[in-house]
Amino acid sequence: MSVIFDKMEELANKIYIDIARGNREIESLVLSKFPWTNRVFRSDRFRRAHLEVLDVRESKKMYIIHVCIFPHLDDSSPIFGFDVICGANKITGVFLDFSMGDKNHFMNKWFKEKTSKLVWKKDRELPDWGKRIFSPNMIAAGMVNTDEELNQVIDVANDCMKFYLNNVGLFYENKSYMVNHNLYCMNQKQNVHTSRFLINCGHKEEDVKNFIDNHLFPEVVLSQ
């Protein structure tokens, strides 16, 4: 039995409920061909919210949660991103950010204040592609293994998710942020660890590329 696995499963279920509540699920048919959990939702408040769970506790002793929420293209709100990579006895990586937003946007100011209070963060050096898209206030920590740190990861994730969902989509502009969204996706696709892990789990390379390019970080071609 792993306390970390149990708590991460509870967190994933809560995130699903928060994202799904009152919103419309999309892409369920096309995503059903990928044999792991993928749920995508759209609402009047956000363009796309994707929850991915890789539950490979039996085969790889790992449990991974990925969440990415894109505002509508005429909304200056940041992009919400949360990833947590767990082993049975420790969280090897946790990443949380309000990305690609103006530092003066009220959501980014809130996030800066929220992260400034964290004393448990064990900063990790970001790759070049990450430095191009993530905010200076990003949580990028590793080797979280105490009960106190684990609980704080969960609390921060829940607090940030709640704040984001309550405030995204409040204001719209006569301007498109498609370039920002596509820049975020293009750089995320340079994360080689994503494809390597999925292939290592036994999925075909062409299927993994299709998933990452078109479903995990899909670029906007036409207005959506």
C-alpha positions in Angstrom: 0.0 0.0 0.0 1.2 3.5 -0.9 -0.1 6.6 0.9 1.2 8.7 -2.0 -0.7 6.7 -4.6 -3.9 6.7 -2.6 -3.7 10.5 -2.1 -2.9 11.2 -5.7 -5.8 9.1 -6.8 -8.1 11.1 -4.5 -6.6 14.3 -6.0 -7.2 13.2 -9.6 -10.8 12.3 -8.8 -11.3 15.8 -7.2 -9.8 17.5 -10.2 -12.1 15.6 -12.5 -15.1 16.6 -10.5 -14.0 20.3 -10.4 -13.4 20.4 -14.2 -16.4 18.4 -15.2 -19.0 20.2 -13.0 -21.5 21.9 -15.3 -19.2 21.7 -18.4 -19.4 19.8 -21.7 -17.1 16.9 -22.4 -15.5 16.9 -25.8 -13.2 14.6 -27.8 -14.3 11.5 -25.9 -14.6 9.3 -29.0 -11.3 10.2 -30.5 -9.5 9.9 -27.2 -11.0 6.5 -26.4 -8.4 4.9 -28.7 -5.7 5.8 -26.2 -5.8 3.2 -23.4 -5.3 5.5 -20.4 -7.5 8.1 -18.8 -8.1 11.3 -20.9 -11.0 13.6 -20.1 -11.4 16.9 -22.0 -14.1 19.6 -21.2 -15.1 22.9 -22.7 -17.3 25.7 -21.1 -18.3 29.3 -21.6 -15.4 30.1 -19.3 -12.5 28.1 -20.9 -11.7 26.7 -24.3 -10.2 23.4 -23.3 -9.5 21.6 -20.0 -7.7 18.3 -20.2 -7.2 15.8 -17.4 -4.8 13.0 -18.1 -4.0 10.2 -15.7 -1.4 7.5 -16.3 -2.0 4.9 -13.7 0.9 2.5 -14.1 1.2 1.5 -10.4 1.3 -2.2 -11.2 3.8 -2.2 -14.1 6.0 0.8 -13.4 5.3 1.7 -9.8 4.2 5.2 -10.9 1.2 7.4 -11.0 1.1 10.6 -13.1 -1.5 13.4 -13.3 -1.5 16.0 -16.0 -3.9 19.0 -16.2 -3.9 21.8 -18.7 -6.6 24.4 -19.1 -6.6 26.9 -21.9 -8.7 30.1 -21.7 -10.8 31.1 -24.8 -8.6 32.8 -27.4 -10.0 36.3 -26.6 -9.3 35.9 -22.9 -6.0 37.3 -21.5 -6.1 34.8 -18.6 -3.0 32.6 -18.2 -2.8 28.9 -19.1 -3.2 26.6 -16.1 -0.7 23.7 -16.0 -0.2 21.1 -13.3 1.8 17.9 -13.5 2.8 15.5 -10.7 4.9 12.4 -11.2 4.7 9.9 -8.3 6.6 6.8 -7.2 5.3 4.7 -4.4 7.4 6.5 -1.7 8.0 10.0 -3.1 6.9 12.5 -5.6 9.7 12.8 -8.1 8.4 15.9 -9.8 5.6 18.5 -9.3 5.1 21.4 -11.7 2.4 24.0 -11.4 2.1 27.3 -13.2 -0.1 30.1 -14.5 1.7 30.4 -17.8 1.9 32.9 -20.7 0.0 35.6 -18.9 0.8 39.2 -18.3 2.5 39.7 -15.0 0.0 42.5 -14.2 -3.0 40.3 -14.8 -4.8 39.8 -11.5 -4.6 36.0 -11.7 -0.8 36.1 -12.2 -0.5 38.5 -9.2 -2.5 36.1 -7.1 -0.3 33.2 -8.2 2.9 35.1 -7.4 1.6 35.8 -3.9 0.5 32.2 -3.4 3.8 30.7 -4.4 5.9 33.3 -2.5 4.6 31.7 0.8 5.8 28.2 0.0 8.9 27.2 2.0 9.0 23.5 0.9 9.8 24.1 -2.8 13.0 22.3 -3.9 13.6 24.2 -7.1 14.6 22.3 -10.3 16.5 23.7 -13.2 14.1 24.1 -16.2 15.0 23.1 -19.7 15.3 25.9 -22.4 11.8 25.1 -23.8 10.3 25.5 -20.3 12.1 28.8 -19.6 10.4 30.2 -22.8 6.9 29.6 -21.5 6.7 29.2 -17.8 6.4 32.1 -15.4 9.1 33.1 -12.8 6.7 32.0 -10.1 6.3 28.4 -11.3 6.5 25.6 -8.8 9.1 23.1 -10.1 10.0 20.8 -7.2 11.3 17.3 -6.8 11.8 14.6 -4.1 8.7 15.4 -2.1 8.5 12.6 0.4 7.3 13.9 3.8 3.7 13.9 4.9 3.8 17.6 5.4 5.1 18.3 1.9 2.7 15.9 0.3 -0.3 17.5 2.0 1.0 20.9 1.0 1.3 19.8 -2.7 -2.3 18.7 -2.6 -3.5 21.8 -0.8 -1.7 24.1 -3.2 -3.0 22.2 -6.3 -6.6 22.4 -5.0 -6.3 26.1 -4.1 -4.9 27.0 -7.4 -7.4 25.0 -9.3 -10.3 26.5 -7.4 -9.0 30.0 -7.9 -8.4 29.5 -11.6 -11.8 27.9 -12.4 -13.5 30.7 -10.4 -11.7 33.5 -12.3 -10.9 32.3 -15.8 -13.2 33.8 -18.4 -14.3 36.8 -16.5 -13.0 39.3 -19.0 -12.7 39.2 -22.7 -10.9 41.5 -25.2 -11.0 42.4 -28.8 -7.8 40.6 -29.3 -6.7 37.0 -30.0 -4.1 35.2 -27.8 -3.8 32.3 -30.3 -0.1 33.0 -30.8 0.5 32.7 -27.0 -1.4 29.4 -26.9 0.4 27.9 -29.9 3.8 29.0 -28.5 3.0 27.2 -25.3 2.0 24.0 -27.1 5.0 24.1 -29.5 7.4 24.3 -26.6 5.6 21.7 -24.5 6.1 19.2 -27.4 9.8 19.6 -27.0 9.6 17.7 -23.7 11.2 14.4 -24.7 10.3 12.8 -21.4 6.6 12.7 -22.3 7.0 10.6 -25.4 9.8 8.4 -23.9 7.7 7.4 -21.0 4.6 6.6 -23.0 6.7 4.5 -25.4 8.3 2.8 -22.4 4.8 1.9 -21.2 4.4 -0.1 -24.4 2.5 2.3 -26.6 3.5 2.6 -30.3 5.7 5.5 -31.3 3.3 6.7 -34.0 0.4 6.6 -31.6 2.3 8.6 -29.0 3.3 11.2 -31.5 -0.3 11.5 -32.6 -1.5 11.9 -29.0 1.0 14.5 -28.1 0.7 16.6 -31.3 -3.1 16.5 -31.7 -4.5 15.8 -28.2 -2.1 16.6 -25.4 -0.9 19.9 -26.8 -3.0 20.7 -29.9 -2.2 23.9 -31.7 -5.0 26.2 -32.8 -5.2 26.3 -36.6 -8.6 27.9 -36.9 -10.6 29.8 -34.2 -11.9 27.4 -31.6 
